[in-house]
């Protein structure tokens, strides 16, 4: 799609100042960075054409779209003033000046570079609190940065505080600045780096009058409050922008990764490292409890540095896993890597359309209204335990249907949508092939590249139905889902005519009990492929020794090695650990993973709760805050319902922000069966003497769980010292 001439060097960093001067950090064949400059105008699309001011220029665009003018400005301020005067409804502008530069010039960040050429720096800090037992606060004069750990590909560097004084901490912060200037990274990586590391450092720098010159081109870091939508949650965080560099937060990226599977037990660095196998027993990882970190700094520096070094190693490993797909997306999109990491797919796709319309000097339409659309065919057809289960998946169902329909959105006067989808699909197939046949050292990068194309391709349908999308078309989106439902129903009928019961159907996939075909799925495909339209392919996507179908979209699979859970009923992260443990035991028994005396486990748990001997951490509920606690307090004043997690948040110091998690338990109260919000207490405040947990509450929870799964338990568990029902 990009026909403009590429620079002789790859663009490794970009910053556009307020006067329209683009500062470019370019990568040469030896991976050195050189700095050049270029002048570029700011621009916006406009529905109106008022008289141009000094330094402004207007282009009349082709076509009769709503935004008929392209307005150019010589400063960022004049652009903002124009948009403010005309109003956001009658203008459109890219808020990222760097994105404007890339789009106007048909350029891509890191184009021509391999992932291995990125200059990456991992960052982790440890802090000190002068108040024993309290969390360090960067705004308190006597709380400090104890150590700054850095890993830059050449090894670990530990910058440590020489004494508990302003002078020593100022020297520590200045050493950090010096190292950044010397290494000149393209990307700075950290786990929760926005909300903790960089935010803590900036407050200490401000207090000690050390400039935050962390960007390229001698520029300071800038901070602003931001939020990120992650599935049903919204996370508030202090965004840090470094001119010419990218900040990559593995904590945020991990949560975005987990949207699809929701298998991660926790988003902490140490938990994720274990989950993905980045840290095993062979690593001999050093662990320190939060309360022991600053004591260990003073008493056992070797252990402290080993702990900090392991944090850096795990951060690097997690970024090695999560960053390549985002890096690959920079080759596809006229956006900076930081914007790509923090923006949704609808905005990414629209940017591609805007680039094509800008290059063609074509007017843009107004965003059309979007109607409600009936979704895909989703149905749990059978419940129970099944064996020798095959999963078949319609490959890229919605993109394939869009290509088969071969119709652009109604307001796409330039006809960009379908050609762009075809090109991205062809590019994806090429990189998918290279990920298997290309040079061994590049196959991982090619796999990330094809994955980045897949993400964009699969988002084209969603873009059509997205409210506010400039080229949305709910009629076309509705036609896609209608054909998708019809196709899935035809496949169900075809499999069942062969005597193969369909257990679960979900949008583009089917689970089938297929004993006679379990070891020859490709032969079974040949029996059903005649119902597929041209351009639509059905693929074998998995074989499972057993499957438990609990209800629609909630099931468990066992492939002989791993148990895979699907659906919020079986893998809700807010489920109390003792119930999750029982869930896991029940599922393991039903799937034949191991023999389980489930009634014995239920009754043993019941006895421990009744005696007050079950650890409170096993009872604690974990929830992420859906709104800001301060806003919640105002809502309660206005009569809105109370919620346990937010009541707990208001009791905590510091008060957690929207998107952060709280862990709480239900304490015994004078009032029998008090509402959860009244009895909830922060887990950290648990005291078995003054605030014990309420055993009756948790016994009721256990009974509710037992009733929910009664038909799968093999009989009632009456609470006696049972023989146990062997599953």
Phi, psi and omega in degrees: 000335185264109185256357182282156184293135180273151176291158181290337178245156179278145182272113183257349180195148185210137172213133178248122181279178187289349178264004179086013177270121179271125178258121189244127171257113186250147182256127179262186184296341180260010180066021173278158179249128176237151185250130174228170180227155176208147179269137180217140178279154168274158181207164171207160171268146183218147174277342185239163181224070177292164180308134182289140174270174179301133179084006180247152178214145182237138172244131173277129184267159180283155178088179185245027180295165183298315179266096190264356186232144172250117186254130181249145183224151180266351177223156178295324182294320179294325175297312182296322179295319180296312181299320179296319182289321183277332181096147185292336181288339184246014177219164173215127178215149176275119185290337177275114178296328178293321176297322176299317181296314180296317183293315182296328186257005179061036185253163176226136175293140178065012179299129182089354180260148170268157180302324181295343180275349177297136171272108185247137179232123174268142184228135173209135180241156170238146190233168186234136173244129178285341178264111184304131176085353180259155180286136181302138180239116184295344180274348176281130185304323187267355173276147191215170167275120179278318185205149174239116178263134182228141173227121187236023180091341179258352182141182180267142176235127181245114175261120187238153180284129183279330179200164181276068181220158177299320182297316181292320180291322177298318178296322179297314181294324178291325176296322177299313178302318182297320181292319177301316180296321183288314184280326177057063183287152171279324185226135172247124188244143176195160179262116188063035186292330179290309189279339182241288192302301184291325179293319178296315181297320183293324178291321177292321177298318180297317182293321185264009176058044174253122182293141177274065181276070185259351180271176173279172174060027179073018187266152179274157172290148173237144183235145173205150178291134183219172177213151182231129177275121180235100185055239183272000182252154173238128185249123174274140176201154176276102183288137177245126176247129179246110181309126178082358180230170175241137168260122180246115182261108181293336177295315177290315182298325179296319180290323176294320177299323188279356181302317186288314188260326181053042181260345186290129180288335182199158177260010177290153181300313186292321178293316180296320180298322176290317183301315183274355179083016178286334176233124176233181179299331181294335181287341181053050184296139177272127178242141174227137173291146181309322182291344184261354189295308184289328175296317180294327177304318183275330188258334184213077187298326181297314179294319178302313182291328176295320177297314180296320179296323177292324175300317179295318180297316180292323177298316179298318181294319180294319177292324175305325183278319189267328188286325187305323180293321177293318177302317180296326180294334178296335178287341183259339193234143175278063182219154175287160180299321181295319178295320180298322180291334189245004181247154179282166184291329179299317179293324179295315180295317181298326179298323177295320177294317180298322179298315180294318180291323178295316181296326181273356183057045183254137179296151182257144176281165169280150177300128181279161172293148180243125180270160175297141185236134174290132186280195181286170179281116180227124183201134170270109187273333180217150174241158180121191181256133182230155183235155180056064185257134176249143176248126175244141186228131174284117186297121177045058188306303186291316174300321179295320178294321177300317179292324179292320178292323173058049180229130177281157174305151188300330182262006179276077185294337180275346180068050184269326195303299185293315177301321179294318178298318178298317182294317179297321179294318178296319178296320180297314180298323179295315181287330175296320177295316180296330180293343178256331189243348183286179177306139186305320184289347181249358185296322178297320179293320178295324177297319177295323180295315180293327177295324179293322176295319181300318180299315180294314182300314182289349181267352183297319178296312181302324179299321181299330184258009186272121178296128182098347178291134186291334180243031177295154178204094185291333177295316178294319178298319179295324177294323179297311182292326178298312179293326177295318178296315180299319181295316181295320179294324175297319179295319178299313179300319182293315179296319184288330174295334176276002180081022182248107183290135175270125184272314186217136175233131182214095172065296184225011184221156181224138171253128188230134172279115191221066186304312185286345184247004189303323182262006178219059183297328181294324177294323177294322178303320181298334181284340187242348189292348180292342180273355183276134174293162176301137178086358179247127183240138173259133183237146171283123189240007178164150177230134187228132179297325181208157179215133171252116177261109183275308174197177185308129176066015176225107184204165179232143182234148175228117183264010182103341178231320186235147171262131182241126181253140176228134176105143185293334180295331185258342186222026179301130181288342180275356180295136178298143184304324182292326177285324177296321179296320177292320175304311182298320179294315179301314182295317179299320179291316181296322183276352180079022178291319177202163176283134184228124171271082191295323180294322176300317181293321178296312184292324176296318177297319179299316181295319181295320179295312182301325180275358181072022185258352177286129181305139184298332179297334178285343182259344189289140178264141178245126179223148174263136185288125182276339176222168178290132182304325179295320177293323177299317180301322178291322178297320180296321178299331180266014173094006180287155182297151178272152180228138186301312185298323182281329173296320177295317181302321181291342178272351188268153176229119355287159179290125180294158182262170176304135180092343178277161183262152171231148176239130184214161177232167179261117184271158175289135180235165179294329181272125179294136178054047175295150178303150181307318185296334178281325187266351184289137178226146175300140180303323183296339183265007183299132175220115184297340181271312186262337181216064180290162177283161183269103184296325181298321179299314184284332173294323176294320177301316180295319179296320178298318178298317182296320179293322183299321185252020187306318184292343181256359182272348180082011180139163181289144174257108193274001178095352178284164174296089196278156167297328182091144177264115184278123181257000000 
